[in-house]
Amino acid sequence: MKTKGFTGQSGVVSKWAQRRRLAEKANQSGLARTPSARVIARLMTTARDDLAKSEAILVAAIEVNVPDLVVARTVIGDFQSMIRSKTARKLDEWLEAARSSLVGSFAAGIGKDLDAVRNAIISPWSNGQTEGQITRLMLIKRQMYGRAKLDLLQARLIGAS
């Protein structure tokens, strides 16, 4: 290279070659690095319109490399729409499709308690208020652990509400 007129150091060339090799490897796999399972789960459950451009490109690369995730994403989206629309008419069809996808273990759990899930989807009632009160109670219990007897805990609960 010196004979062709290059006046730089050999380290510059080796760094350039290393960057080029890494870029080619990233292009071959479609991804610069493999995202974590948590990141993939978030991306696959977020609506396409809500994704940033780089995230949409990442989802497209993931779907090309792992086609089973496309089916899983569709199954998850169908379940979310059933919950949001409060219609459980297609729950049995969804369960069959979900059992043969990557969310099969989730579908198996739903299948074990199908009546409760069906009622939870169509029911206008929610136990969110009860769960919130239990969470508040457990927080106070953890804060007060070993500090006093039941009378102080009771005063704290009544005073906290």
Phi and psi in radians as a Rosetta constraint file:
Dihedral C 1 N 2 CA 2 C 2 CIRCULARHARMONIC -1.126 0.35
Dihedral N 2 CA 2 C 2 N 3 CIRCULARHARMONIC -0.590 0.35
Dihedral C 2 N 3 CA 3 C 3 CIRCULARHARMONIC -1.202 0.35
Dihedral N 3 CA 3 C 3 N 4 CIRCULARHARMONIC -0.410 0.35
Dihedral C 3 N 4 CA 4 C 4 CIRCULARHARMONIC -1.566 0.35
Dihedral N 4 CA 4 C 4 N 5 CIRCULARHARMONIC 0.028 0.35
Dihedral C 4 N 5 CA 5 C 5 CIRCULARHARMONIC 1.867 0.35
Dihedral N 5 CA 5 C 5 N 6 CIRCULARHARMONIC 0.122 0.35
Dihedral C 5 N 6 CA 6 C 6 CIRCULARHARMONIC -1.307 0.35
Dihedral N 6 CA 6 C 6 N 7 CIRCULARHARMONIC 2.241 0.35
Dihedral C 6 N 7 CA 7 C 7 CIRCULARHARMONIC -1.916 0.35
Dihedral N 7 CA 7 C 7 N 8 CIRCULARHARMONIC 0.023 0.35
Dihedral C 7 N 8 CA 8 C 8 CIRCULARHARMONIC -1.468 0.35
Dihedral N 8 CA 8 C 8 N 9 CIRCULARHARMONIC -3.107 0.35
Dihedral C 8 N 9 CA 9 C 9 CIRCULARHARMONIC -1.512 0.35
Dihedral N 9 CA 9 C 9 N 10 CIRCULARHARMONIC 2.791 0.35
Dihedral C 9 N 10 CA 10 C 10 CIRCULARHARMONIC -1.220 0.35
Dihedral N 10 CA 10 C 10 N 11 CIRCULARHARMONIC -0.464 0.35
Dihedral C 10 N 11 CA 11 C 11 CIRCULARHARMONIC -1.110 0.35
Dihedral N 11 CA 11 C 11 N 12 CIRCULARHARMONIC -0.593 0.35
Dihedral C 11 N 12 CA 12 C 12 CIRCULARHARMONIC -1.113 0.35
Dihedral N 12 CA 12 C 12 N 13 CIRCULARHARMONIC -0.749 0.35
Dihedral C 12 N 13 CA 13 C 13 CIRCULARHARMONIC -1.163 0.35
Dihedral N 13 CA 13 C 13 N 14 CIRCULARHARMONIC -0.746 0.35
Dihedral C 13 N 14 CA 14 C 14 CIRCULARHARMONIC -1.171 0.35
Dihedral N 14 CA 14 C 14 N 15 CIRCULARHARMONIC -0.656 0.35
Dihedral C 14 N 15 CA 15 C 15 CIRCULARHARMONIC -1.143 0.35
Dihedral N 15 CA 15 C 15 N 16 CIRCULARHARMONIC -0.707 0.35
Dihedral C 15 N 16 CA 16 C 16 CIRCULARHARMONIC -1.090 0.35
Dihedral N 16 CA 16 C 16 N 17 CIRCULARHARMONIC -0.765 0.35
Dihedral C 16 N 17 CA 17 C 17 CIRCULARHARMONIC -1.148 0.35
Dihedral N 17 CA 17 C 17 N 18 CIRCULARHARMONIC -0.673 0.35
Dihedral C 17 N 18 CA 18 C 18 CIRCULARHARMONIC -1.136 0.35
Dihedral N 18 CA 18 C 18 N 19 CIRCULARHARMONIC -0.778 0.35
Dihedral C 18 N 19 CA 19 C 19 CIRCULARHARMONIC -1.071 0.35
Dihedral N 19 CA 19 C 19 N 20 CIRCULARHARMONIC -0.687 0.35
Dihedral C 19 N 20 CA 20 C 20 CIRCULARHARMONIC -1.175 0.35
Dihedral N 20 CA 20 C 20 N 21 CIRCULARHARMONIC -0.721 0.35
Dihedral C 20 N 21 CA 21 C 21 CIRCULARHARMONIC -1.100 0.35
Dihedral N 21 CA 21 C 21 N 22 CIRCULARHARMONIC -0.743 0.35
Dihedral C 21 N 22 CA 22 C 22 CIRCULARHARMONIC -1.121 0.35
Dihedral N 22 CA 22 C 22 N 23 CIRCULARHARMONIC -0.699 0.35
Dihedral C 22 N 23 CA 23 C 23 CIRCULARHARMONIC -1.143 0.35
Dihedral N 23 CA 23 C 23 N 24 CIRCULARHARMONIC -0.697 0.35
Dihedral C 23 N 24 CA 24 C 24 CIRCULARHARMONIC -1.151 0.35
Dihedral N 24 CA 24 C 24 N 25 CIRCULARHARMONIC -0.692 0.35
Dihedral C 24 N 25 CA 25 C 25 CIRCULARHARMONIC -1.129 0.35
Dihedral N 25 CA 25 C 25 N 26 CIRCULARHARMONIC -0.696 0.35
Dihedral C 25 N 26 CA 26 C 26 CIRCULARHARMONIC -1.152 0.35
Dihedral N 26 CA 26 C 26 N 27 CIRCULARHARMONIC -0.677 0.35
Dihedral C 26 N 27 CA 27 C 27 CIRCULARHARMONIC -1.176 0.35
Dihedral N 27 CA 27 C 27 N 28 CIRCULARHARMONIC -0.609 0.35
Dihedral C 27 N 28 CA 28 C 28 CIRCULARHARMONIC -1.175 0.35
Dihedral N 28 CA 28 C 28 N 29 CIRCULARHARMONIC -0.702 0.35
Dihedral C 28 N 29 CA 29 C 29 CIRCULARHARMONIC -1.485 0.35
Dihedral N 29 CA 29 C 29 N 30 CIRCULARHARMONIC -0.286 0.35
Dihedral C 29 N 30 CA 30 C 30 CIRCULARHARMONIC 1.529 0.35
Dihedral N 30 CA 30 C 30 N 31 CIRCULARHARMONIC -0.222 0.35
Dihedral C 30 N 31 CA 31 C 31 CIRCULARHARMONIC -2.321 0.35
Dihedral N 31 CA 31 C 31 N 32 CIRCULARHARMONIC 2.505 0.35
Dihedral C 31 N 32 CA 32 C 32 CIRCULARHARMONIC -1.224 0.35
Dihedral N 32 CA 32 C 32 N 33 CIRCULARHARMONIC -0.756 0.35
Dihedral C 32 N 33 CA 33 C 33 CIRCULARHARMONIC -2.585 0.35
Dihedral N 33 CA 33 C 33 N 34 CIRCULARHARMONIC 2.705 0.35
Dihedral C 33 N 34 CA 34 C 34 CIRCULARHARMONIC -1.309 0.35
Dihedral N 34 CA 34 C 34 N 35 CIRCULARHARMONIC 2.170 0.35
Dihedral C 34 N 35 CA 35 C 35 CIRCULARHARMONIC -1.254 0.35
Dihedral N 35 CA 35 C 35 N 36 CIRCULARHARMONIC 2.760 0.35
Dihedral C 35 N 36 CA 36 C 36 CIRCULARHARMONIC -1.230 0.35
Dihedral N 36 CA 36 C 36 N 37 CIRCULARHARMONIC 2.852 0.35
Dihedral C 36 N 37 CA 37 C 37 CIRCULARHARMONIC -1.082 0.35
Dihedral N 37 CA 37 C 37 N 38 CIRCULARHARMONIC -0.626 0.35
Dihedral C 37 N 38 CA 38 C 38 CIRCULARHARMONIC -1.127 0.35
Dihedral N 38 CA 38 C 38 N 39 CIRCULARHARMONIC -0.736 0.35
Dihedral C 38 N 39 CA 39 C 39 CIRCULARHARMONIC -1.141 0.35
Dihedral N 39 CA 39 C 39 N 40 CIRCULARHARMONIC -0.762 0.35
Dihedral C 39 N 40 CA 40 C 40 CIRCULARHARMONIC -1.090 0.35
Dihedral N 40 CA 40 C 40 N 41 CIRCULARHARMONIC -0.745 0.35
Dihedral C 40 N 41 CA 41 C 41 CIRCULARHARMONIC -1.079 0.35
Dihedral N 41 CA 41 C 41 N 42 CIRCULARHARMONIC -0.735 0.35
Dihedral C 41 N 42 CA 42 C 42 CIRCULARHARMONIC -1.136 0.35
Dihedral N 42 CA 42 C 42 N 43 CIRCULARHARMONIC -0.769 0.35
Dihedral C 42 N 43 CA 43 C 43 CIRCULARHARMONIC -1.136 0.35
Dihedral N 43 CA 43 C 43 N 44 CIRCULARHARMONIC -0.673 0.35
Dihedral C 43 N 44 CA 44 C 44 CIRCULARHARMONIC -1.314 0.35
Dihedral N 44 CA 44 C 44 N 45 CIRCULARHARMONIC -0.347 0.35
Dihedral C 44 N 45 CA 45 C 45 CIRCULARHARMONIC -1.774 0.35
Dihedral N 45 CA 45 C 45 N 46 CIRCULARHARMONIC -0.016 0.35
Dihedral C 45 N 46 CA 46 C 46 CIRCULARHARMONIC -1.644 0.35
Dihedral N 46 CA 46 C 46 N 47 CIRCULARHARMONIC 2.456 0.35
Dihedral C 46 N 47 CA 47 C 47 CIRCULARHARMONIC -1.096 0.35
Dihedral N 47 CA 47 C 47 N 48 CIRCULARHARMONIC 2.519 0.35
Dihedral C 47 N 48 CA 48 C 48 CIRCULARHARMONIC -1.005 0.35
Dihedral N 48 CA 48 C 48 N 49 CIRCULARHARMONIC -0.627 0.35
Dihedral C 48 N 49 CA 49 C 49 CIRCULARHARMONIC -1.169 0.35
Dihedral N 49 CA 49 C 49 N 50 CIRCULARHARMONIC -0.422 0.35
Dihedral C 49 N 50 CA 50 C 50 CIRCULARHARMONIC -1.582 0.35
Dihedral N 50 CA 50 C 50 N 51 CIRCULARHARMONIC -0.051 0.35
Dihedral C 50 N 51 CA 51 C 51 CIRCULARHARMONIC -1.510 0.35
Dihedral N 51 CA 51 C 51 N 52 CIRCULARHARMONIC 2.555 0.35
Dihedral C 51 N 52 CA 52 C 52 CIRCULARHARMONIC -1.248 0.35
Dihedral N 52 CA 52 C 52 N 53 CIRCULARHARMONIC 2.885 0.35
Dihedral C 52 N 53 CA 53 C 53 CIRCULARHARMONIC -1.057 0.35
Dihedral N 53 CA 53 C 53 N 54 CIRCULARHARMONIC -0.761 0.35
Dihedral C 53 N 54 CA 54 C 54 CIRCULARHARMONIC -1.138 0.35
Dihedral N 54 CA 54 C 54 N 55 CIRCULARHARMONIC -0.626 0.35
Dihedral C 54 N 55 CA 55 C 55 CIRCULARHARMONIC -1.211 0.35
Dihedral N 55 CA 55 C 55 N 56 CIRCULARHARMONIC -0.659 0.35
Dihedral C 55 N 56 CA 56 C 56 CIRCULARHARMONIC -1.130 0.35
Dihedral N 56 CA 56 C 56 N 57 CIRCULARHARMONIC -0.675 0.35
Dihedral C 56 N 57 CA 57 C 57 CIRCULARHARMONIC -1.130 0.35
Dihedral N 57 CA 57 C 57 N 58 CIRCULARHARMONIC -0.724 0.35
Dihedral C 57 N 58 CA 58 C 58 CIRCULARHARMONIC -1.103 0.35
Dihedral N 58 CA 58 C 58 N 59 CIRCULARHARMONIC -0.739 0.35
Dihedral C 58 N 59 CA 59 C 59 CIRCULARHARMONIC -1.094 0.35
Dihedral N 59 CA 59 C 59 N 60 CIRCULARHARMONIC -0.733 0.35
Dihedral C 59 N 60 CA 60 C 60 CIRCULARHARMONIC -1.082 0.35
Dihedral N 60 CA 60 C 60 N 61 CIRCULARHARMONIC -0.736 0.35
Dihedral C 60 N 61 CA 61 C 61 CIRCULARHARMONIC -1.149 0.35
Dihedral N 61 CA 61 C 61 N 62 CIRCULARHARMONIC -0.689 0.35
Dihedral C 61 N 62 CA 62 C 62 CIRCULARHARMONIC -1.126 0.35
Dihedral N 62 CA 62 C 62 N 63 CIRCULARHARMONIC -0.758 0.35
Dihedral C 62 N 63 CA 63 C 63 CIRCULARHARMONIC -1.159 0.35
Dihedral N 63 CA 63 C 63 N 64 CIRCULARHARMONIC -0.565 0.35
Dihedral C 63 N 64 CA 64 C 64 CIRCULARHARMONIC -1.199 0.35
Dihedral N 64 CA 64 C 64 N 65 CIRCULARHARMONIC -0.727 0.35
Dihedral C 64 N 65 CA 65 C 65 CIRCULARHARMONIC -1.425 0.35
Dihedral N 65 CA 65 C 65 N 66 CIRCULARHARMONIC -0.452 0.35
Dihedral C 65 N 66 CA 66 C 66 CIRCULARHARMONIC -2.305 0.35
Dihedral N 66 CA 66 C 66 N 67 CIRCULARHARMONIC 1.453 0.35
Dihedral C 66 N 67 CA 67 C 67 CIRCULARHARMONIC -1.114 0.35
Dihedral N 67 CA 67 C 67 N 68 CIRCULARHARMONIC -0.400 0.35
Dihedral C 67 N 68 CA 68 C 68 CIRCULARHARMONIC -1.112 0.35
Dihedral N 68 CA 68 C 68 N 69 CIRCULARHARMONIC -0.455 0.35
Dihedral C 68 N 69 CA 69 C 69 CIRCULARHARMONIC -1.197 0.35
Dihedral N 69 CA 69 C 69 N 70 CIRCULARHARMONIC -0.468 0.35
Dihedral C 69 N 70 CA 70 C 70 CIRCULARHARMONIC -1.124 0.35
Dihedral N 70 CA 70 C 70 N 71 CIRCULARHARMONIC -0.782 0.35
Dihedral C 70 N 71 CA 71 C 71 CIRCULARHARMONIC -1.124 0.35
Dihedral N 71 CA 71 C 71 N 72 CIRCULARHARMONIC -0.766 0.35
Dihedral C 71 N 72 CA 72 C 72 CIRCULARHARMONIC -1.092 0.35
Dihedral N 72 CA 72 C 72 N 73 CIRCULARHARMONIC -0.696 0.35
Dihedral C 72 N 73 CA 73 C 73 CIRCULARHARMONIC -1.110 0.35
Dihedral N 73 CA 73 C 73 N 74 CIRCULARHARMONIC -0.724 0.35
Dihedral C 73 N 74 CA 74 C 74 CIRCULARHARMONIC -1.113 0.35
Dihedral N 74 CA 74 C 74 N 75 CIRCULARHARMONIC -0.771 0.35
Dihedral C 74 N 75 CA 75 C 75 CIRCULARHARMONIC -1.104 0.35
Dihedral N 75 CA 75 C 75 N 76 CIRCULARHARMONIC -0.759 0.35
Dihedral C 75 N 76 CA 76 C 76 CIRCULARHARMONIC -1.119 0.35
Dihedral N 76 CA 76 C 76 N 77 CIRCULARHARMONIC -0.746 0.35
Dihedral C 76 N 77 CA 77 C 77 CIRCULARHARMONIC -1.090 0.35
Dihedral N 77 CA 77 C 77 N 78 CIRCULARHARMONIC -0.683 0.35
Dihedral C 77 N 78 CA 78 C 78 CIRCULARHARMONIC -1.113 0.35
Dihedral N 78 CA 78 C 78 N 79 CIRCULARHARMONIC -0.708 0.35
Dihedral C 78 N 79 CA 79 C 79 CIRCULARHARMONIC -1.157 0.35
Dihedral N 79 CA 79 C 79 N 80 CIRCULARHARMONIC -0.743 0.35
Dihedral C 79 N 80 CA 80 C 80 CIRCULARHARMONIC -1.068 0.35
Dihedral N 80 CA 80 C 80 N 81 CIRCULARHARMONIC -0.718 0.35
Dihedral C 80 N 81 CA 81 C 81 CIRCULARHARMONIC -1.192 0.35
Dihedral N 81 CA 81 C 81 N 82 CIRCULARHARMONIC -0.592 0.35
Dihedral C 81 N 82 CA 82 C 82 CIRCULARHARMONIC -1.090 0.35
Dihedral N 82 CA 82 C 82 N 83 CIRCULARHARMONIC -0.741 0.35
Dihedral C 82 N 83 CA 83 C 83 CIRCULARHARMONIC -1.184 0.35
Dihedral N 83 CA 83 C 83 N 84 CIRCULARHARMONIC -0.766 0.35
Dihedral C 83 N 84 CA 84 C 84 CIRCULARHARMONIC -1.169 0.35
Dihedral N 84 CA 84 C 84 N 85 CIRCULARHARMONIC -0.665 0.35
Dihedral C 84 N 85 CA 85 C 85 CIRCULARHARMONIC -1.524 0.35
Dihedral N 85 CA 85 C 85 N 86 CIRCULARHARMONIC -0.108 0.35
Dihedral C 85 N 86 CA 86 C 86 CIRCULARHARMONIC 0.985 0.35
Dihedral N 86 CA 86 C 86 N 87 CIRCULARHARMONIC 0.708 0.35
Dihedral C 86 N 87 CA 87 C 87 CIRCULARHARMONIC -2.156 0.35
Dihedral N 87 CA 87 C 87 N 88 CIRCULARHARMONIC 2.189 0.35
Dihedral C 87 N 88 CA 88 C 88 CIRCULARHARMONIC -1.913 0.35
Dihedral N 88 CA 88 C 88 N 89 CIRCULARHARMONIC 0.341 0.35
Dihedral C 88 N 89 CA 89 C 89 CIRCULARHARMONIC -1.068 0.35
Dihedral N 89 CA 89 C 89 N 90 CIRCULARHARMONIC -0.680 0.35
Dihedral C 89 N 90 CA 90 C 90 CIRCULARHARMONIC -1.692 0.35
Dihedral N 90 CA 90 C 90 N 91 CIRCULARHARMONIC 0.300 0.35
Dihedral C 90 N 91 CA 91 C 91 CIRCULARHARMONIC -1.106 0.35
Dihedral N 91 CA 91 C 91 N 92 CIRCULARHARMONIC -0.704 0.35
Dihedral C 91 N 92 CA 92 C 92 CIRCULARHARMONIC -1.159 0.35
Dihedral N 92 CA 92 C 92 N 93 CIRCULARHARMONIC -0.735 0.35
Dihedral C 92 N 93 CA 93 C 93 CIRCULARHARMONIC -1.105 0.35
Dihedral N 93 CA 93 C 93 N 94 CIRCULARHARMONIC -0.732 0.35
Dihedral C 93 N 94 CA 94 C 94 CIRCULARHARMONIC -1.088 0.35
Dihedral N 94 CA 94 C 94 N 95 CIRCULARHARMONIC -0.715 0.35
Dihedral C 94 N 95 CA 95 C 95 CIRCULARHARMONIC -1.079 0.35
Dihedral N 95 CA 95 C 95 N 96 CIRCULARHARMONIC -0.722 0.35
Dihedral C 95 N 96 CA 96 C 96 CIRCULARHARMONIC -1.125 0.35
Dihedral N 96 CA 96 C 96 N 97 CIRCULARHARMONIC -0.755 0.35
Dihedral C 96 N 97 CA 97 C 97 CIRCULARHARMONIC -1.171 0.35
Dihedral N 97 CA 97 C 97 N 98 CIRCULARHARMONIC -0.670 0.35
Dihedral C 97 N 98 CA 98 C 98 CIRCULARHARMONIC -1.245 0.35
Dihedral N 98 CA 98 C 98 N 99 CIRCULARHARMONIC -0.575 0.35
Dihedral C 98 N 99 CA 99 C 99 CIRCULARHARMONIC -1.118 0.35
Dihedral N 99 CA 99 C 99 N 100 CIRCULARHARMONIC -0.499 0.35
Dihedral C 99 N 100 CA 100 C 100 CIRCULARHARMONIC -1.683 0.35
Dihedral N 100 CA 100 C 100 N 101 CIRCULARHARMONIC 0.207 0.35
Dihedral C 100 N 101 CA 101 C 101 CIRCULARHARMONIC -1.975 0.35
Dihedral N 101 CA 101 C 101 N 102 CIRCULARHARMONIC -2.993 0.35
Dihedral C 101 N 102 CA 102 C 102 CIRCULARHARMONIC -1.220 0.35
Dihedral N 102 CA 102 C 102 N 103 CIRCULARHARMONIC -0.264 0.35
Dihedral C 102 N 103 CA 103 C 103 CIRCULARHARMONIC -1.740 0.35
Dihedral N 103 CA 103 C 103 N 104 CIRCULARHARMONIC 0.531 0.35
Dihedral C 103 N 104 CA 104 C 104 CIRCULARHARMONIC -1.090 0.35
Dihedral N 104 CA 104 C 104 N 105 CIRCULARHARMONIC -0.646 0.35
Dihedral C 104 N 105 CA 105 C 105 CIRCULARHARMONIC -1.190 0.35
Dihedral N 105 CA 105 C 105 N 106 CIRCULARHARMONIC -0.642 0.35
Dihedral C 105 N 106 CA 106 C 106 CIRCULARHARMONIC -1.112 0.35
Dihedral N 106 CA 106 C 106 N 107 CIRCULARHARMONIC -0.759 0.35
Dihedral C 106 N 107 CA 107 C 107 CIRCULARHARMONIC -1.126 0.35
Dihedral N 107 CA 107 C 107 N 108 CIRCULARHARMONIC -0.637 0.35
Dihedral C 107 N 108 CA 108 C 108 CIRCULARHARMONIC -1.118 0.35
Dihedral N 108 CA 108 C 108 N 109 CIRCULARHARMONIC -0.691 0.35
Dihedral C 108 N 109 CA 109 C 109 CIRCULARHARMONIC -1.131 0.35
Dihedral N 109 CA 109 C 109 N 110 CIRCULARHARMONIC -0.681 0.35
Dihedral C 109 N 110 CA 110 C 110 CIRCULARHARMONIC -1.195 0.35
Dihedral N 110 CA 110 C 110 N 111 CIRCULARHARMONIC -0.667 0.35
Dihedral C 110 N 111 CA 111 C 111 CIRCULARHARMONIC -1.116 0.35
Dihedral N 111 CA 111 C 111 N 112 CIRCULARHARMONIC -0.520 0.35
Dihedral C 111 N 112 CA 112 C 112 CIRCULARHARMONIC -1.174 0.35
Dihedral N 112 CA 112 C 112 N 113 CIRCULARHARMONIC -0.528 0.35
Dihedral C 112 N 113 CA 113 C 113 CIRCULARHARMONIC -2.244 0.35
Dihedral N 113 CA 113 C 113 N 114 CIRCULARHARMONIC 0.903 0.35
Dihedral C 113 N 114 CA 114 C 114 CIRCULARHARMONIC -1.084 0.35
Dihedral N 114 CA 114 C 114 N 115 CIRCULARHARMONIC -0.712 0.35
Dihedral C 114 N 115 CA 115 C 115 CIRCULARHARMONIC -1.117 0.35
Dihedral N 115 CA 115 C 115 N 116 CIRCULARHARMONIC -0.729 0.35
Dihedral C 115 N 116 CA 116 C 116 CIRCULARHARMONIC -1.143 0.35
Dihedral N 116 CA 116 C 116 N 117 CIRCULARHARMONIC -0.700 0.35
Dihedral C 116 N 117 CA 117 C 117 CIRCULARHARMONIC -1.162 0.35
Dihedral N 117 CA 117 C 117 N 118 CIRCULARHARMONIC -0.758 0.35
Dihedral C 117 N 118 CA 118 C 118 CIRCULARHARMONIC -1.055 0.35
Dihedral N 118 CA 118 C 118 N 119 CIRCULARHARMONIC -0.780 0.35
Dihedral C 118 N 119 CA 119 C 119 CIRCULARHARMONIC -1.176 0.35
Dihedral N 119 CA 119 C 119 N 120 CIRCULARHARMONIC -0.624 0.35
Dihedral C 119 N 120 CA 120 C 120 CIRCULARHARMONIC -1.151 0.35
Dihedral N 120 CA 120 C 120 N 121 CIRCULARHARMONIC -0.603 0.35
Dihedral C 120 N 121 CA 121 C 121 CIRCULARHARMONIC -1.228 0.35
Dihedral N 121 CA 121 C 121 N 122 CIRCULARHARMONIC -0.779 0.35
Dihedral C 121 N 122 CA 122 C 122 CIRCULARHARMONIC -1.556 0.35
Dihedral N 122 CA 122 C 122 N 123 CIRCULARHARMONIC -0.273 0.35
Dihedral C 122 N 123 CA 123 C 123 CIRCULARHARMONIC -1.308 0.35
Dihedral N 123 CA 123 C 123 N 124 CIRCULARHARMONIC 2.420 0.35
Dihedral C 123 N 124 CA 124 C 124 CIRCULARHARMONIC -1.381 0.35
Dihedral N 124 CA 124 C 124 N 125 CIRCULARHARMONIC -0.162 0.35
Dihedral C 124 N 125 CA 125 C 125 CIRCULARHARMONIC -1.538 0.35
Dihedral N 125 CA 125 C 125 N 126 CIRCULARHARMONIC 2.654 0.35
Dihedral C 125 N 126 CA 126 C 126 CIRCULARHARMONIC -2.381 0.35
Dihedral N 126 CA 126 C 126 N 127 CIRCULARHARMONIC 2.565 0.35
Dihedral C 126 N 127 CA 127 C 127 CIRCULARHARMONIC -1.721 0.35
Dihedral N 127 CA 127 C 127 N 128 CIRCULARHARMONIC 0.366 0.35
Dihedral C 127 N 128 CA 128 C 128 CIRCULARHARMONIC -1.046 0.35
Dihedral N 128 CA 128 C 128 N 129 CIRCULARHARMONIC -0.704 0.35
Dihedral C 128 N 129 CA 129 C 129 CIRCULARHARMONIC -1.112 0.35
Dihedral N 129 CA 129 C 129 N 130 CIRCULARHARMONIC -0.764 0.35
Dihedral C 129 N 130 CA 130 C 130 CIRCULARHARMONIC -1.109 0.35
Dihedral N 130 CA 130 C 130 N 131 CIRCULARHARMONIC -0.779 0.35
Dihedral C 130 N 131 CA 131 C 131 CIRCULARHARMONIC -1.079 0.35
Dihedral N 131 CA 131 C 131 N 132 CIRCULARHARMONIC -0.660 0.35
Dihedral C 131 N 132 CA 132 C 132 CIRCULARHARMONIC -1.111 0.35
Dihedral N 132 CA 132 C 132 N 133 CIRCULARHARMONIC -0.722 0.35
Dihedral C 132 N 133 CA 133 C 133 CIRCULARHARMONIC -1.157 0.35
Dihedral N 133 CA 133 C 133 N 134 CIRCULARHARMONIC -0.687 0.35
Dihedral C 133 N 134 CA 134 C 134 CIRCULARHARMONIC -1.142 0.35
Dihedral N 134 CA 134 C 134 N 135 CIRCULARHARMONIC -0.713 0.35
Dihedral C 134 N 135 CA 135 C 135 CIRCULARHARMONIC -1.079 0.35
Dihedral N 135 CA 135 C 135 N 136 CIRCULARHARMONIC -0.740 0.35
Dihedral C 135 N 136 CA 136 C 136 CIRCULARHARMONIC -1.128 0.35
Dihedral N 136 CA 136 C 136 N 137 CIRCULARHARMONIC -0.747 0.35
Dihedral C 136 N 137 CA 137 C 137 CIRCULARHARMONIC -1.061 0.35
Dihedral N 137 CA 137 C 137 N 138 CIRCULARHARMONIC -0.786 0.35
Dihedral C 137 N 138 CA 138 C 138 CIRCULARHARMONIC -1.163 0.35
Dihedral N 138 CA 138 C 138 N 139 CIRCULARHARMONIC -0.602 0.35
Dihedral C 138 N 139 CA 139 C 139 CIRCULARHARMONIC -1.106 0.35
Dihedral N 139 CA 139 C 139 N 140 CIRCULARHARMONIC -0.829 0.35
Dihedral C 139 N 140 CA 140 C 140 CIRCULARHARMONIC -1.122 0.35
Dihedral N 140 CA 140 C 140 N 141 CIRCULARHARMONIC -0.690 0.35
Dihedral C 140 N 141 CA 141 C 141 CIRCULARHARMONIC -1.075 0.35
Dihedral N 141 CA 141 C 141 N 142 CIRCULARHARMONIC -0.755 0.35
Dihedral C 141 N 142 CA 142 C 142 CIRCULARHARMONIC -1.138 0.35
Dihedral N 142 CA 142 C 142 N 143 CIRCULARHARMONIC -0.685 0.35
Dihedral C 142 N 143 CA 143 C 143 CIRCULARHARMONIC -1.169 0.35
Dihedral N 143 CA 143 C 143 N 144 CIRCULARHARMONIC -0.586 0.35
Dihedral C 143 N 144 CA 144 C 144 CIRCULARHARMONIC -1.648 0.35
Dihedral N 144 CA 144 C 144 N 145 CIRCULARHARMONIC 0.015 0.35
Dihedral C 144 N 145 CA 145 C 145 CIRCULARHARMONIC -0.978 0.35
Dihedral N 145 CA 145 C 145 N 146 CIRCULARHARMONIC 2.160 0.35
Dihedral C 145 N 146 CA 146 C 146 CIRCULARHARMONIC 1.322 0.35
Dihedral N 146 CA 146 C 146 N 147 CIRCULARHARMONIC 0.128 0.35
Dihedral C 146 N 147 CA 147 C 147 CIRCULARHARMONIC -1.722 0.35
Dihedral N 147 CA 147 C 147 N 148 CIRCULARHARMONIC -0.540 0.35
Dihedral C 147 N 148 CA 148 C 148 CIRCULARHARMONIC -2.777 0.35
Dihedral N 148 CA 148 C 148 N 149 CIRCULARHARMONIC 3.136 0.35
Dihedral C 148 N 149 CA 149 C 149 CIRCULARHARMONIC -1.592 0.35
Dihedral N 149 CA 149 C 149 N 150 CIRCULARHARMONIC -3.053 0.35
Dihedral C 149 N 150 CA 150 C 150 CIRCULARHARMONIC -1.056 0.35
Dihedral N 150 CA 150 C 150 N 151 CIRCULARHARMONIC -0.588 0.35
Dihedral C 150 N 151 CA 151 C 151 CIRCULARHARMONIC -1.128 0.35
Dihedral N 151 CA 151 C 151 N 152 CIRCULARHARMONIC -0.688 0.35
Dihedral C 151 N 152 CA 152 C 152 CIRCULARHARMONIC -1.234 0.35
Dihedral N 152 CA 152 C 152 N 153 CIRCULARHARMONIC -0.674 0.35
Dihedral C 152 N 153 CA 153 C 153 CIRCULARHARMONIC -1.088 0.35
Dihedral N 153 CA 153 C 153 N 154 CIRCULARHARMONIC -0.727 0.35
Dihedral C 153 N 154 CA 154 C 154 CIRCULARHARMONIC -1.122 0.35
Dihedral N 154 CA 154 C 154 N 155 CIRCULARHARMONIC -0.722 0.35
Dihedral C 154 N 155 CA 155 C 155 CIRCULARHARMONIC -1.124 0.35
Dihedral N 155 CA 155 C 155 N 156 CIRCULARHARMONIC -0.662 0.35
Dihedral C 155 N 156 CA 156 C 156 CIRCULARHARMONIC -1.177 0.35
Dihedral N 156 CA 156 C 156 N 157 CIRCULARHARMONIC -0.698 0.35
Dihedral C 156 N 157 CA 157 C 157 CIRCULARHARMONIC -1.152 0.35
Dihedral N 157 CA 157 C 157 N 158 CIRCULARHARMONIC -0.773 0.35
Dihedral C 157 N 158 CA 158 C 158 CIRCULARHARMONIC -1.198 0.35
Dihedral N 158 CA 158 C 158 N 159 CIRCULARHARMONIC -0.665 0.35
Dihedral C 158 N 159 CA 159 C 159 CIRCULARHARMONIC -1.278 0.35
Dihedral N 159 CA 159 C 159 N 160 CIRCULARHARMONIC -0.458 0.35
Dihedral C 159 N 160 CA 160 C 160 CIRCULARHARMONIC -1.323 0.35
Dihedral N 160 CA 160 C 160 N 161 CIRCULARHARMONIC -0.423 0.35
